[in-house]
Amino acid sequence: MPRGKKKLPELSIAEKINAVKSEIDKLGEELKAKKTELKKLEKDLAEEKKAQLLNAVEASGKTIDDVLEFLKK
């Protein structure tokens, strides 16, 4: 016959506050890490787009000056 869950001792309010503060600190660190990862990925994407643009210019047979002149029009 199932006995049910064991009850854990009730935490005091001060202990609950400390637990929440610890969790907030941990989440803050995770947020910082995710922001760093996002910046790196955005930089990688920009580099990839630059490479695609350069490859397209080279494949077109036109010089960079020709492309710049076309873009100015």
KAQUIQUI-V418808 format. One record per pair of residues at least 12 apart in sequence whose C-alpha atoms are under 8 Angstrom apart, sorted by sequence separation. I is the first residue (numbers start at 1). GAP is how many residues later the second one is. D is the distance in whole Angstrom. If there is no record, write none. Layout:
((I	GAP	D) (I	GAP	D))
//
This chain:
none
//
